């Protein structure tokens, strides 16, 4: 029902096409495997689209951001990836948090596109690490995940995940989740 009013909305369709691109699907799966929000692979392109189309028929209201989340879910489920209860910060101009996904064995109906996502940066590993570790640039973190995947150094990703998990913006979210769960438990 949430998506039914979007028929014929070119801007909503363009946002969906961003999320549904092979590169973004591959990136969303990679982010999911690393415990990160799937939407990370599409956030920058969605931001660019929104900036270039300020009079869009699909403005980034809270409701439409929820629809973007539904689009991500719709795109990933055929590949066997389903949302977990985890939401993590994405440090975006538009989105504060996004859902994490995990692979559910036996639920995939089509294989993940076999494309190797080309690293689209001229920055070195050192520049990417500085941008992520010192400046909190999640795009740089995602590029590092891709780089380590391509070079077979996936174990280096563990350090990046540890840094992410220990950042203050994640900890406050985790504490808020715990408090909410405690309140829910007390009301039962």
Helices and strands as residue ranges (DSSP letters): G 4-6, H 10-19, H 22-33, H 40-52, H 62-77, E 81-89, E 97-103, H 125-133, H 138-151, G 154-156, H 157-166, H 168-187
